[in-house]
Amino acid sequence: MNFKVKLVIGILAIVSVMITYGLFVNEMKKIPLNYELISEQEGQDRILNSIGGNLSEPFGIRETLKENVINVSGDILEINSTVLGKDPVTNKIVFDNTHTFFVDRSTRMHQSMNEYFTFPPNVQKVNYDFFHPMIFAKTPFVFEKEGNIYGLDVYDFSCKYSGIDVSSGFPQFPSKTILSDGGCTISVEPVTGIVVSFSKEWHDYFVSNGIRGASVEIGGKHTTEYSKNILVNSAKSTKALYYFLDYIFPSLIVIIGFAILFVILLFDKIKNQSKIIIQTQSEVIKKEKLSVIGELTARLSHDLRNPLSVIKLSVQGIEMRVNNKSDPKLDEYLPIINDAVSRINHQINQVLGFVKTIPLDKKLVSISNILDDSIKSINIPENITITLPKNDFSLMADKIQLSVVFTNILLNAIDEIGKNKGIITIRGKSEQNNLIIEFEDSGDGISKENIVKIFEPLFTTKQTGTGLGLSSVRAIVESHGGTISVKSPPTVFTITLPQK
């Protein structure tokens, strides 16, 4: 796996983590499954004690808003909301109203209507349509101004309403229709959507046959300082948490992610560099050894050729002398000696071909002619068939050296097939100013362990091989500006040579 691929995978991993984290943050910002709110308001009130009577003198009132989840269905919360008003002196219940709301955790809107139950995070300076638990009816909340409460920045909204039915809040006047007019102001922390202050004024009255009657209640209230303190501190804590979730932690994830990715890539680069250094050292050592071997081989080859020539001439002389005289022993041993001399000559030629650098003698040559010459120079067993390319191709090349290349590959293919019946298929094609020649044999193939070493000098799996044939082949092909590769099974040698 190369550097660019690893880098892309690493970046995709970081992006995946960020997406997963985004889903986690989104879940954190929903209304909690165990949502609960308690808020206290205080103020003054005047109330009608009996039908036909007068409103009481102003007295203090304390109201408590309680909200809590009583059931959960997916992302829909069933929330119970109770507003209970009492006279703090007499502890007499002045107002008692309970509603059940079904609210979407994500949008914070009522399930059955297009109004908000509570403010969402990231409150904007726009108007919001509400069905607020303290208003008991659909009411638009209008943005007024920015403000500050106990060091906390807030947005102030106002509302006005009229003709809201609050009959259920006055059980002492059964069968009577009681409507309410009024207004409110509300302060909300904009990042979290938490309401920290609420005030309201109201005027409740009887309605009969569409005609407004006597007043039932006139009053006003506001959030107590105690509740306001608690709500402000809660908003500050939640705001700090949102800031951490939205900015600090994602930054840490990205920094740590890229740091880990950098360390992994750096380690990989160091590892690759170590491999290259080791390989380079091995190549240098191998070249030094081959250089020494080359010098020794050149001397040995020169020294061996003379006695081999003498042996060959002597064998030929013996054959001529006994040509007319049959000797079974000589008939048996002379071919063996000739074969051994030919084999030694072949190995000497391979070694010399590897250690000697022969300049290219490039001419316009025919591939078909070179293949024919190579095949004629080899003893093709009867069990093997060679299929040649249908078309001929020409290019500028050294005919003798290309013949060495083709001969070596054909000999290897013959060895791979062995004594089994097989076929060697040679294909040729011209592609993008390159000539591509393929040699495919029907042998058993080359193992994965050996295929990576097949072009290395001195590597061989043959008992009588030098391990230099395919190394010479690669050197000759590369000297022509080409490339050679192999894949198996089936074994296919592919030579690519430039035609220009």
N, C-alpha and C positions, 0 to 999 in steps of 0.2 A: 504494500500500500504506500503510494508516494505522499510527499509532503502536502500537496494541494488537496488531495482527497481527505487526508487526516484533518486538515484545517477546516474544510467544509463540514465534515462530520462533527467536529468539535463545536463549530458555530451553531450548527443545527441543534446539537444537544443543549447548548445554552439557551437558544430560542425556545426549545421545547420546555425547558425548566421555567423560563419566564412566562410562557403561556399557562403552564400548570399553576404557577404562582399567582398569575392574574385571576384564574378561576377561584383560587383559594381566597384572595383578597375580596373578590366579588361576593363570595359566600359570607365572609366576615362582616361585610357592610350591609347585609340584609337585616331585617328585623329579627332579633334572636328568637329561637324557639321557646325560650323561657321568659319572653318579654314581660316586664312588669314596671309600672309607673305609679308613684304616689306623689301628689302635689297638693299643697294647701294654699287656700286663698282666704283673705280676711277683708272685711269692709263693713258698710252700714246698710240697713234694710228697713223698709216700712212695709207692713203686711196687713191685709184685711183679715180680721178674726172671724167675722160672721157676715152673711149676706145682709145688705141694708145698713151695715155699720160703717165706721170710718177707718181709714188707715191708722195704724198704731204710730206712736211716736218713734223716731229713729232709734234703732238698737244695733248693737254689734252683731255681726254674723261671721261664722267661720265655716268654709266649705272645704271638703276633701274630695279630690278626684282620684279614683283608683282604677287602674287598668291592668288586666292580666290575661294571659292565654289560657283558654280552657279546652281547646282542641286544635289539632294540627292535621291538615290534609294536603300532603305534598308541600307546595309553597304558599298555601292558603292558611292563615291563622284565624281561628275563631276567638275574638277578644271580647271579654266582658268589661263594660265601662259603667262605673257608678259615680254619680255626683250627689253627695249628701251634705245638706246645709243645716247648721244648728245655731241656736242662740247660745253663745258661750256662757251666759249668766245662768239661764234656766236649763240649759242642755236640751231644750225642746227642739224637735226636728221641724225645720221650716220648709225644707225642700228635699225631695228624694226622687232621683230619676235614674233608671237603669236601662242600658241599651246593649245589644249584642251586635258586633260588627264583624264582617268577614273581609280580611285585609290580605293583599298580596305582599309577601315578604320582600320581593325584589323592587317593585314599583312603589310600595307603601300607599297604594291606592285601594279604595274599596273594590271588592270583586264585582259587585252588581251595578256600580256607577262610575262615572268618569271624574270622580273627585278624590282628593287626597285625604287620607286618615291622619297622617303626620307628614312633616316635611322630609323630603329625600336628602341624601348627602349632596354637597355642592349646590347649595341654594343660589338661585340667580335673582337679579334685581328685576323681577317680572311679577305679574299677578298670578296667583294660584287659586284654583277652584277647590274649595274644601267642604267636607262634611265633618266638622270638628266635634269631638265628644262634648265640648263645653258650650256649643252653640245649638246643637240638636237639629240643624237643618243645613241645606246647601247654602254656602256663603262664599263669595269671592274675597280673598285676602289680597289687599292692594299694597304694593311696596311703597314705603314712605321715605325712609332715609337710613343711613348707616348710624350705628350707635356704639356705646361701650358700657358694659356693666361689670363692675369689679375687675377691670383690666381685660375683659374679654370682648373682642369685636363682635358686634351683632348686626343683623338686619332687622329693622322695625317694619311691621306690616299692620294694617288696620282693616276693620270689617264693619259693615253696617247691615242690619237685617230688620225686617218688619213682618208682622203677621205670622210668626212662627207659633205653631200649636204646642203649648206646654201644659196642656190639661192634665197629663199623667203625673205631673210633678206636684199636683195639689189634690191629694186624695180626700181632703176635708171638704171639697166642693164637688161632690160626685154629680155626674150628668150635666156639668157646666162646661162650656167651651171657653178656654182661656188662651188668648194669644199674647205674643210678646214682641215688642220693638226694642231695639238696642244697638249697641256697637261694642267693638273690642279693639284692643291693641295687643300685639304679640311681638316678642323679641326672640329671634332664633339665631343660633350660632351657624354660619353659612356652610362651613366645611362638613360638619356632622349632621346638620339638620335638627339638632336638639333644641327644644323650646326651653328658654331659661326664665321667661317672665310672661305673665298673662294678666290682662285687666279687662273688666267688662262692666258695662252699665246697662240696665234693663228697666223696662216698664211693662208690667203684665196687666191685662185687663180682660173683663168679660166681653163676649160677643154673643148676641142673640139675634137670630134672623138677619145676620149681616150688619147689625147695628152695634156700634161700640158702646159698651156700658161702663160700669164703675171700675176703678183701678183695683187690682188685686195685690200687686206688689211693685214697689219702686225701690231700687237699690243699686249698689255698685260694689265691686270687689277687686282685689289685686293679689298677686302672689306674695306670700309672706316672705320676709327677709330670710328667714331660716330655710325655707324651700328654695329660694332664689340662690342662696349660697351653695346648697347641695347640688342644684342643677348646674350652676356655673362651674363648680369643681368637676362635676361629671363630664361636662362639655369640654373642659380643658384637657382632661385625661384622654378622652376619646379622640379629640383633635390631635393630640401628641401621638396617639397610637396610629391614627390614619396617616399622619406625616411619616412615621416610621415605615408603615406598610407601603406607602405610595412612593417614597423617595429613598430612604436610608437603606432598607433591606434589599430592594431591587438593585441599588448601586453596589451593595456588598456582593450580591449574587453574581453580577456581571464581572466585578473585579476579581472575585475568587475564581469564577469560571474561567476567565481569560488567563489568570495566573496559573491555574492547574493545566489549562491547554498549553500555555507557554512552556511550562516545566516538562510536560509530556513530549512536546515537539522538540524541545531542547535536548532532552534525554535521547529521543529517537535520532536526532541529528548527530549527537555525540557517538551514539552506538554505531550509526552508519559510517561516521568518519573513522571510528576505530576499526570497523570491518575493512574500509578502504585502505587504511594504513597497513593492516595485517596482510591484505591481499597484495598491496604494492610491495611490501617487504618480501612476501612469498615470491612475487613475480621477479623481483630483483635477484633474489637468491637463485631462483630457477634459471634466469637468464645467465647469471654468472656460471652456474653449473653447466648450462647448455653451451656456453661459450667455450668452456674448458673441454667439454665433450666434443664440440665441433672441431677444435684443434686436434685432439687425439684421434677423432674419427677420420679426419682428412689424412693424417699420417698412416693410420692403420689400413684405411681403404687403399691407399697407394701401395702399401706393403703387401696387402692381401691380393690385390689384383694380379700381380706378377705370378705368384705361385698358382693362382687359380687358372690363369691363362695357360701355364705350363701343364697343369692337370688336364685341362680341356683338350689341348692339342695332343697330349699323350693318349687320352682316351680315344680321340678321333683316329690317331695312328694305329692303335690296337684294333679298332673296329675295321680299319682298312686291311690290316694284316690277316685278320681272322674272317674276312668277308666270305672267303671260299671254303673255310674250314669251320664246321659247326662245333661249338663248344658250349654245352648247356650252362656251365657255370658263368662263362663270360656273357652269354646272352641274358643271364639273370642279373648280374652285377653291373654291367656297363650302363643300362638305363638308369639304375639307382644312382650311380656316380654322376651321370649327366644331370639328373634331376636335382641332386644336392648342390652341384656347382651352380645351376641356374637359380636355385633358391638363395644361395649365398650372394650371388650377383644382384639379385632383386633387392635383398635387404641392404646391401652396400649402396645401391642406387637410391633407395628410399632415404637412407641416412644422409647421403650426400645432397640429395634434393632438398632436405630440410635445413642443413647447416650452410649450404652455399646459397648466396644471393645471386641469381642469374637475371641480368637485365632483360626486360620484355622486348621481343621483336614483333611489334604489332603490324599486322597486315589485314586486309579484308579477307575474312575466312568464312567458309560454309560450315555450319553446325552439323549438317548431315554428313559431310566428308570427315569431320573430326570424329563423330560417333562411329562411322564405319571403320576408321583406322583403329580406334580404341577396341572395338569388338573383335577385329581381326587379330589384334595382339594378345587376345585372351583366349584361353581354352574354355569354350562354353560347354558345360555338361549337357548331355542329351535330355536330361529331365527339366531343363530350364528353357523357357521361350522368352525372347526379348522383343518387345513391341516398340517400334520407333515412331517419332512424330510424323504426322501426315504431311506437314509443310516444312520447308527448309527456311532457315533464317541465316542472315549474314551480319557480321559486325567486325569492328577492328579489334583484333586480339592476337595473342601469341599462340599459334596453332599447336606447337609442341607442348607448351605448358598446359593448355586447355585439355589436350589429349591425356596428360598425366592426371588431371582432375577427374575426367570422365572414367578413365581406367580404374583409378582407385575406388571410386564410388561403385562401379560395376562389380569389382572384385569383392567389395564388402557385401553387396547385395547377394552375390553368389554364395558367399560364406553363410549369410543369414538363412538362405533357403535350404542349404545343405543338400542332402540326398533326396529330399521330398520333391515331388513334381511342383514346379512353381513358374511364376511369370515375373519378369521385370518390365515395367511400363515406363517409357520415357515420353514426357509431354513437353511441348514448347508453345509459348505464346508471347506476343509482343504487346506491351502495356505501358503507356505513358513514357515512351522513349526508352523503355527497359526491355530486355529479353529475359523471360523467366523460363527456366528449364527445371523440370521435376523428374526425379528418379524414384519410382515407387516399386517396392518388392513385396512378395506375398509371404515373406518369412514370418517368424514368430514375433518379431518386434524387439525393441530395445527397452530395457527396464528403466524406470524413473531414476534410479540411482546412477545408472551409467550414461543416460542421455545428456545429463548436464556436464559430463566430463569428456564427452566423445571427441571434442576438438582439442583437448589439452595434450601438449607434447608428452610422450612416453606413456600415455594411457592406452592400454590394450586389454582385451579379454581373450586374445588368441595366444596359444602356447608358442607359436613361431612368429608372432607379430612384433614389430619394433615400436608401435605406438606413435609413429611419426607420419603415417600416410595421410590421415585426415587433417593433421596439423599443417602439413604441406599443402593440402587441398585448400584450406582456409586462407593460407598465406598467398597462394597464387590467385585465388578469387579476389581477395582484398587488394592485391597489387594491380588488378584490372579495374579497381574502383567499384567492385561489386560486393555482395553479401551472400553468405550461405547459412542455412538453418535446417533443422531436422525436427520432425515430430514422429511420434509412434504411439501405439500401432494404428494402421499399418505404417511401416517405416517409409517416410517420404523426405528425401533430401531436396531442398529448393535452392537453386542458384539464381541470383538476380544480377544481371550484367548490363551496364549502360550501353546503348546502341549508338550513342553520339559522343 
